[in-house]
Amino acid sequence: MLVLSRKVGEEIIIGNDIRVRVLSVQGNQIRLGFVAPRDVEIQRQELLEPGRNRPARPRPAAVSLPAPDAIVEGRPKDESDR
C-alpha cells in the first residue's frame, strides 16, 4: 500500500488518465474528486459488499474539477467568490 499526504487542491495521478483531487478536509471527513475515462468504474467499497443490492445506474458524463487556484479555505469557490 502506498500512503501519501496531500493538501486541499493537490492531486494524485494514477496512470495517464485518472486524477484524484483533495477538495476539502473537515474534521475526519475528506471530500475527493475523481476524473477518469468513462470506461473506468468508480465505486464505494461498501456498495460492493456481499448481500447489498447495487442498483444499476448509468455513469454521468465526465465532471470537471475546479482549478487548484479556485480552492479557498478547504472548499471550492463558487462563481460569486471570483
Secondary structure, 3 states (H helix, E strand, C coil): CCCCCCCCCCEEEECCCEEEEEEEEECCEEEEEEECCCCCCCCCHHHHCCCCCCCCCCCCCCCCCCCHHHEECCEECCHHHC
